[in-house]
């Protein structure tokens, strides 16, 4: 009788979490990869309310002066919050307008709230995202601070107020400037990662095209020649004509076998290409990556499954693991090939998804086994064991399930990606998370 209420209670945190994630997505787009950081930065607003605690030191003796400062401050926060989140969703001139409006709140509040420089510092934090180059960014920073300095002088406030604002604003600006530059470099590296795949696919298609041209050109010429010869011999020497026709059949069957082999090459995903892409992807994310490959030959179907396993495992490390280091090793163990993928990330419980299920199905289709060991704060270790000698039907099935992804060629590296709850906070780049000075 009590299980249903208990189950309902257990679902409550999940509902709250889902609602919180929907709210975050509406206010801060997921593509910015900022996670909850913009919400943590809002804690800096607490400085606006320090006059309530230390009003006597700020010339706000009594509850009436403090209330007189509190009401406009609360009203300014109501205006600030829409502007703040609009910065994350706008670009170009609209973002600049929101930044200047936030600074304007600080200027308007300065006569009654000595901590109105909080808004000026927020505006300085957004300055690196108002322009592309350093000169333009510094220009916006200088404008925001110069207007605040002019107001401080006009109001007769101590210059120490501007000095403190200047120090904090420059620190926030500098941190966000470098964060923006790192985000730009990571984006360029990801483009390089995509370019490696595109060029590898293009090179493989060109190679397959040349092979098919050479193969079919020679074979069809031979079939045409022998067919004409058989037509001429059918009246004079039927026995010789039958031999020529049998030869035509043999040549056609050989050509069919070679064409099937070439098509398998098109379908096969190259392990070396996947490792090269993995290196670009992980190093763009600040993960040290190492891999080692045993020197051996393998059937295309086996290489395809290994390559797809590497792709899925590396994607999981990059998206979920929060790892500092990752490694991949391929070795031979008797009649088996063993692929090891390991990271030093956060570990934790694995939540099976489509990627992991597809990985397991492909491996088991070739008679292999997939094992994943994980421990909280202890990283994750994936082991895929596959037999070198494949059954023909299993190999054809596994290869047929794959799409175009060619081999890049031999690649080696000595440098340094699970199905866990996504985390992008460590890689956050794009908007002023350092504003809470």
C-alpha positions in Angstrom: 0.0 0.0 0.0 2.9 2.4 0.6 5.0 1.6 -2.5 3.0 3.9 -4.9 3.6 7.1 -2.7 7.2 6.1 -2.3 7.7 5.8 -6.1 5.9 9.1 -6.6 8.2 10.8 -4.0 11.3 9.2 -5.8 10.2 10.8 -9.0 10.0 14.3 -7.6 13.7 15.1 -7.7 13.8 13.9 -11.3 10.9 16.2 -12.2 12.6 19.1 -10.6 15.8 18.4 -12.3 14.1 18.1 -15.7 12.3 21.4 -15.1 15.6 23.1 -14.1 17.3 21.8 -17.3 14.4 23.1 -19.4 14.7 26.5 -17.7 18.4 26.6 -18.2 18.0 25.8 -21.9 15.5 28.6 -22.4 17.7 31.2 -20.7 21.2 30.0 -21.8 21.5 28.1 -25.1 23.2 24.7 -24.8 25.5 25.3 -27.7 27.4 27.9 -25.6 28.5 25.0 -23.4 28.3 27.1 -20.2 26.3 24.7 -18.1 25.2 26.4 -14.8 28.0 28.9 -14.7 25.9 32.0 -15.7 23.6 31.2 -12.8 26.4 31.0 -10.3 27.7 34.3 -11.6 24.5 36.0 -10.5 25.7 35.5 -6.9 27.8 38.7 -7.4 24.6 40.7 -7.2 24.8 40.2 -3.4 27.2 43.2 -3.3 24.3 45.5 -4.3 22.7 44.8 -0.9 25.7 45.4 1.3 24.3 48.9 2.3 21.6 47.1 4.2 24.2 45.5 6.4 26.8 48.3 6.5 24.6 51.4 5.9 26.2 53.5 8.7 29.6 53.2 7.0 28.0 54.4 3.8 26.1 57.3 5.2 22.8 55.4 5.3 21.9 55.7 8.9 18.4 54.6 9.9 15.9 52.5 8.1 14.4 55.2 5.9 17.7 56.0 4.0 18.3 52.2 3.7 14.8 51.6 2.4 15.3 54.5 0.0 18.3 52.7 -1.4 16.7 49.2 -1.3 13.6 50.0 -3.4 15.5 51.3 -6.5 18.1 48.5 -6.1 15.4 45.9 -6.3 13.8 47.6 -9.3 17.2 47.7 -11.0 17.6 43.9 -10.4 14.3 43.3 -12.1 15.6 45.2 -15.1 19.0 43.6 -15.0 18.0 40.0 -15.1 16.3 40.1 -18.6 19.2 42.1 -19.9 21.7 39.6 -18.4 20.2 36.5 -20.0 19.5 38.4 -23.3 23.3 38.8 -23.7 23.6 35.0 -23.9 20.9 34.8 -26.6 21.8 37.8 -28.6 24.6 38.6 -31.0 26.2 41.6 -32.6 24.6 45.0 -32.0 21.9 43.6 -29.7 24.6 42.1 -27.4 26.4 45.5 -27.3 23.1 47.3 -26.5 22.4 44.9 -23.6 26.0 45.4 -22.3 25.6 49.2 -22.3 22.2 49.0 -20.7 23.7 47.0 -17.8 26.4 49.6 -17.4 23.6 52.3 -17.5 22.0 50.6 -14.5 25.2 51.1 -12.6 25.4 54.8 -13.6 21.8 55.4 -12.6 22.1 53.7 -9.3 25.4 55.4 -8.3 23.9 58.4 -6.5 22.0 56.3 -4.0 23.9 53.0 -3.8 27.7 53.0 -3.4 27.9 49.4 -4.6 26.3 50.2 -8.0 29.7 49.5 -9.5 28.5 45.8 -9.5 26.7 46.5 -12.7 29.7 48.3 -14.2 31.8 45.1 -13.5 29.1 42.9 -15.1 29.3 45.2 -18.2 33.1 44.9 -18.2 32.7 41.2 -18.1 30.6 41.2 -21.3 33.0 43.5 -23.1 35.2 40.7 -24.6 32.1 39.4 -26.4 31.0 42.7 -27.9 33.8 42.7 -30.5 36.1 40.2 -32.2 39.5 41.8 -31.9 41.4 42.8 -28.7 41.4 46.5 -29.7 37.6 46.6 -30.1 37.1 44.8 -26.8 39.4 47.1 -24.9 37.6 50.1 -26.5 34.3 48.9 -25.0 35.9 48.4 -21.7 37.5 51.8 -21.8 34.1 53.4 -22.6 32.3 51.7 -19.8 35.0 52.7 -17.2 35.5 56.2 -18.5 31.8 57.0 -18.1 31.8 55.6 -14.6 34.9 57.6 -13.7 33.3 60.8 -15.0 30.2 60.1 -12.9 32.4 59.4 -9.8 34.1 62.7 -10.2 30.9 64.6 -10.8 29.2 63.1 -7.7 32.3 63.8 -5.6 32.8 60.2 -4.5 36.3 59.1 -3.4 38.5 58.0 -6.3 39.2 54.8 -4.4 35.8 53.6 -5.5 36.8 53.9 -9.1 40.2 52.3 -8.3 38.6 49.2 -6.9 36.1 49.0 -9.7 39.0 49.3 -12.2 41.0 46.5 -10.7 38.0 44.1 -10.6 36.7 45.0 -14.0 40.1 44.6 -15.7 40.6 41.2 -13.9 37.1 40.0 -15.1 37.7 41.4 -18.6 41.1 39.6 -18.9 39.8 36.3 -17.8 36.9 36.4 -20.2 39.1 37.6 -23.0 41.3 34.5 -22.7 38.3 32.3 -22.3 36.9 33.6 -25.5 40.2 33.1 -27.3 40.4 29.5 -26.0 36.9 28.9 -27.3 37.8 30.2 -30.7 40.9 28.0 -30.8 38.8 24.9 -29.8 36.3 25.7 -32.5 39.1 25.9 -35.1 40.5 22.5 -33.9 37.1 21.0 -34.2 36.9 22.2 -37.7 40.3 20.6 -38.3 38.9 17.4 -36.9 36.0 17.5 -39.4 38.4 18.4 -42.2 40.5 15.3 -41.4 37.4 13.1 -41.8 36.3 14.9 -45.0 39.7 14.7 -46.6 40.1 11.0 -45.6 36.7 10.2 -47.1 37.6 12.1 -50.3 41.0 10.4 -50.7 39.4 7.0 -50.2 36.7 7.7 -52.7 39.3 8.7 -55.2 41.3 5.6 -54.6 38.2 3.4 -54.9 37.2 5.2 -58.1 40.6 4.5 -59.6 40.5 0.9 -58.6 37.0 0.4 -60.1 38.0 2.2 -63.3 41.1 0.0 -63.7 39.2 -3.2 -62.7 36.1 -2.7 -64.8 37.9 -1.1 -67.7 40.1 -4.1 -68.2 37.4 -6.7 -67.3 34.8 -5.3 -69.7 37.3 -5.0 -72.5 38.2 -8.6 -72.0 34.5 -9.7 -71.9 33.7 -7.7 -75.1 36.7 -9.3 -76.9 35.9 -12.9 -75.9 32.2 -12.4 -76.7 33.0 -11.2 -80.2 35.4 -14.1 -80.6 32.8 -16.6 -79.5 30.3 -15.2 -81.9 32.7 -15.7 -84.8 33.5 -19.3 -83.7 30.0 -20.4 -83.0 29.5 -21.5 -86.7 33.0 -22.8 -87.5 34.2 -24.3 -84.1 31.4 -24.7 -81.6 33.7 -26.3 -79.1 36.1 -23.3 -79.1 33.1 -21.0 -78.9 31.9 -22.8 -75.7 35.4 -22.4 -74.2 35.4 -18.7 -74.9 31.9 -18.3 -73.4 33.1 -20.3 -70.3 36.0 -17.9 -70.1 33.7 -14.9 -70.3 31.7 -16.4 -67.3 34.9 -16.9 -65.3 36.1 -13.4 -66.0 32.7 -11.9 -65.0 32.8 -13.9 -61.7 36.3 -12.7 -60.9 35.2 -9.2 -61.6 32.2 -9.5 -59.3 34.4 -10.8 -56.5 36.8 -7.9 -56.9 34.0 -5.3 -57.1 32.5 -6.7 -53.9 35.9 -6.4 -52.3 36.2 -2.8 -53.4 32.7 -2.0 -52.1 33.7 -3.5 -48.7 36.7 -1.1 -48.7 34.3 1.8 -49.3 32.1 0.7 -46.4 34.9 0.0 -44.0 35.8 2.6 -41.4 39.5 3.1 -41.0 40.9 2.7 -37.5 43.9 5.0 -38.2 41.5 7.7 -39.4 39.4 7.4 -36.2 42.5 7.6 -34.0 43.7 10.7 -35.8 40.2 12.3 -35.4 40.2 11.2 -31.7 43.5 12.9 -31.1 42.2 16.2 -32.6 38.9 16.0 -30.7 40.4 15.3 -27.3 43.4 17.6 -27.5 41.1 20.4 -28.6 39.3 19.7 -25.3 42.5 19.8 -23.2 42.7 16.0 -22.7 46.1 14.4 -23.0 45.7 11.5 -25.4 48.0 8.5 -26.1 47.5 5.4 -28.2 49.4 2.4 -29.5 48.6 -0.1 -32.2 49.9 -3.5 -32.7 51.3 -4.0 -36.2 49.0 -6.6 -37.8 46.5 -7.0 -40.7 42.8 -7.5 -40.1 39.7 -8.1 -42.1 37.9 -4.9 -43.2 34.8 -5.9 -41.2 36.9 -6.2 -38.0 38.6 -2.9 -38.6 35.2 -1.2 -39.2 33.9 -2.4 -35.9 37.0 -1.4 -34.0 36.9 2.0 -35.7 33.3 2.5 -34.7 34.0 1.4 -31.2 36.8 4.0 -30.9 34.6 6.7 -32.3 31.8 6.1 -29.8 34.2 5.6 -26.8 36.1 8.8 -27.6 32.9 10.8 -28.0 31.7 9.6 -24.6 35.1 10.6 -23.0 34.9 14.0 -24.6 31.2 14.7 -23.6 30.9 13.1 -20.2 34.1 12.0 -18.5 35.7 15.3 -17.4 39.0 13.4 -18.0 42.5 14.9 -18.0 44.1 11.9 -19.7 42.8 9.1 -22.1 44.5 6.3 -23.8 43.7 3.6 -26.5 45.7 0.4 -27.0 45.1 -2.4 -29.6 47.0 -5.6 -29.0 46.8 -9.3 -30.0 46.0 -11.9 -27.4 46.2 -15.3 -28.9 43.6 -15.6 -31.6 41.8 -12.4 -30.4 42.3 -8.7 -30.9 41.8 -6.7 -27.7 41.0 -2.9 -27.8 41.4 -1.0 -24.5 40.0 2.5 -24.1 40.7 4.1 -20.7 40.3 7.5 -19.1 40.9 9.1 -15.7 37.6 10.9 -15.5 34.8 10.9 -13.0 33.5 7.4 -13.6 30.2 6.6 -11.9 27.2 4.6 -13.0 26.8 4.0 -16.7 23.5 4.9 -18.3 23.1 2.7 -21.4 22.1 4.6 -24.5 21.9 4.1 -28.2 25.6 4.5 -28.8 26.6 1.9 -26.2 23.9 -0.5 -27.3 25.0 -0.2 -31.0 28.6 -0.7 -30.0 27.8 -3.9 -28.1 25.6 -5.2 -31.0 28.4 -4.7 -33.6 31.0 -6.4 -31.4 28.7 -9.4 -30.6 27.8 -9.7 -34.3 31.4 -10.7 -34.9 31.5 -13.1 -32.0 33.2 -10.6 -29.6 32.6 -9.3 -26.1 32.4 -5.8 -24.7 33.2 -5.1 -21.0 33.1 -1.7 -19.3 34.5 -1.2 -15.8 33.9 2.1 -14.0 34.2 3.4 -10.5 33.2 6.8 -9.2 36.2 9.2 -9.4 38.2 6.3 -10.7 37.8 6.7 -14.5 36.4 4.2 -17.0 38.0 1.3 -18.8 36.4 -0.3 -21.9 37.6 -3.6 -23.3 36.5 -4.9 -26.6 37.7 -8.5 -27.5 37.1 -9.8 -31.0 38.3 -12.9 -32.8 40.7 -12.4 -35.7 39.2 -15.2 -37.7 35.7 -14.0 -38.6 32.8 -16.1 -39.9 31.9 -14.9 -43.4 28.3 -14.2 -42.6 29.1 -12.3 -39.4 31.7 -10.2 -41.2 29.4 -9.4 -44.0 26.6 -8.5 -41.5 28.8 -6.2 -39.4 30.3 -4.5 -42.5 27.0 -4.0 -44.1 25.8 -2.1 -41.1 28.4 0.6 -41.4 28.3 3.7 -43.5 31.1 5.4 -45.5 34.2 6.1 -43.4 37.5 5.4 -45.0 40.9 4.7 -43.7 43.4 7.5 -43.4 46.5 5.3 -43.6 49.0 4.4 -40.9 49.1 6.8 -38.0 50.9 6.7 -34.7 50.8 9.1 -31.7 52.3 9.4 -28.3 50.0 12.1 -27.1 46.9 12.6 -25.1 36.9 10.7 -24.3 30.9 6.8 -21.3 27.6 7.3 -21.0 27.4 9.6 -18.0 25.4 12.7 -17.2 26.6 15.4 -19.6 29.0 18.0 -18.1 30.3 21.0 -20.1 31.3 23.3 -17.2 35.0 22.5 -17.5 35.0 23.4 -21.2 32.7 26.4 -20.8 33.6 29.0 -23.3 31.8 31.9 -24.7 30.4 34.4 -22.2 31.5 36.0 -18.9 31.6 33.3 -16.3 34.4 35.2 -14.5 32.2 38.1 -13.7 31.9 37.1 -10.0 35.2 38.7 -8.9 
